[in-house]
Amino acid sequence: MNKKEILEKMKAYTPFQRAVWKACMSIPEGQTRSYKWIAERIGKPGAVRAVGSALGKNPFAPVVPCHRVIKADGTLGGFSAPGGLKAKLALLKKEKAL
């Protein structure tokens, strides 16, 4: 599925989820951002936990690269995809983001 198709399919989800996923899509390969960064970027600075929840429901990985979102303290945070945190760590290492 390409980016254009994903943006079309996103219309079936909440405006908040779409905003989170679109912000996540802007994170370049090889870099990470925090849940807080996403919350601030979408204009909802107090919604850090809700950002995590939206990313946990991301059906568009890897085009929406939720593995690139980590906690503000630099630790990994969560990862709901198969393989959990071990898979997130492997993806970040592969992209040389860690």
FIBA-386485 format. One record per residue (C-alpha): x, y, z; residue number from 1; residue in three letters. Coordinates in steps of 0.001 Angstrom, whole numbers, plus 500000, padded with zeros to 6 digits. Example, Ala and Ser with C-alpha at 12.3 -4.5 7.8 and 13.67 -1.06 7.14 Angstrom:
BEGIN
512300_495500_507800_1_ALA
513670_498940_507140_2_SER
This chain:
BEGIN
500000_500000_500000_1_MET
501446_503393_499064_2_ASN
501215_506695_500923_3_LYS
498319_508008_498801_4_LYS
496248_504858_499421_5_GLU
496979_505021_503140_6_ILE
495906_508661_503370_7_LEU
492637_507688_501704_8_GLU
492067_504750_504079_9_LYS
492848_506971_507077_10_MET
489583_508809_506461_11_LYS
487805_505930_508227_12_ALA
489561_506783_511510_13_TYR
489208_509617_514015_14_THR
490671_513055_513304_15_PRO
493024_512583_516277_16_PHE
494333_509245_514996_17_GLN
494842_510701_511525_18_ARG
496771_513665_512944_19_ALA
499020_511372_514997_20_VAL
499694_509040_512087_21_TRP
500400_511895_509674_22_LYS
502849_513450_512143_23_ALA
504492_510063_512530_24_CYS
504860_509795_508758_25_MET
506980_512956_508819_26_SER
509740_511317_510914_27_ILE
512667_510623_508587_28_PRO
514224_507174_508396_29_GLU
517144_506898_510776_30_GLY
515632_509355_513243_31_GLN
513298_509136_516215_32_THR
510853_511526_517853_33_ARG
509086_511370_521190_34_SER
505437_510813_521951_35_TYR
505585_514336_523411_36_LYS
506937_515697_520113_37_TRP
503977_514188_518244_38_ILE
501507_515568_520801_39_ALA
502996_519045_520494_40_GLU
503198_518844_516704_41_ARG
499468_518124_516415_42_ILE
498580_520907_518844_43_GLY
497639_518617_521744_44_LYS
500605_518927_524151_45_PRO
498748_517214_526997_46_GLY
497796_514179_524931_47_ALA
501030_512192_525184_48_VAL
499308_509014_526408_49_ARG
496591_509342_523758_50_ALA
499335_509600_521123_51_VAL
500706_506289_522385_52_GLY
497246_504763_522192_53_SER
496742_505978_518614_54_ALA
500135_504618_517590_55_LEU
499272_501302_519233_56_GLY
496296_501058_516859_57_LYS
498297_501966_513754_58_ASN
497163_499625_510941_59_PRO
499481_501222_508380_60_PHE
502959_500228_509513_61_ALA
505598_500480_508187_62_PRO
504452_503391_505986_63_VAL
503324_505035_509219_64_VAL
506571_504256_511069_65_PRO
505372_504124_514672_66_CYS
508569_502288_515629_67_HIS
510354_505653_515288_68_ARG
508448_507097_518257_69_VAL
510119_506715_521637_70_ILE
509743_508156_525123_71_LYS
511082_511639_525872_72_ALA
513754_510132_528126_73_ASP
515171_508144_525201_74_GLY
513810_504747_526229_75_THR
511771_502766_523739_76_LEU
508286_503032_525218_77_GLY
505794_500496_523884_78_GLY
505325_498614_520637_79_PHE
502205_496618_519871_80_SER
503365_495000_516628_81_ALA
504403_491346_516569_82_PRO
507693_490922_518377_83_GLY
507044_493819_520756_84_GLY
509963_495917_521966_85_LEU
512498_493451_520577_86_LYS
511107_494094_517079_87_ALA
511052_497878_517645_88_LYS
514684_497812_518729_89_LEU
515647_495732_515678_90_ALA
513877_498132_513299_91_LEU
515561_501170_514852_92_LEU
518974_499504_514710_93_LYS
518398_498541_511068_94_LYS
517616_502174_510254_95_GLU
520636_503293_512308_96_LYS
518332_505367_514503_97_ALA
519995_504100_517683_98_LEU
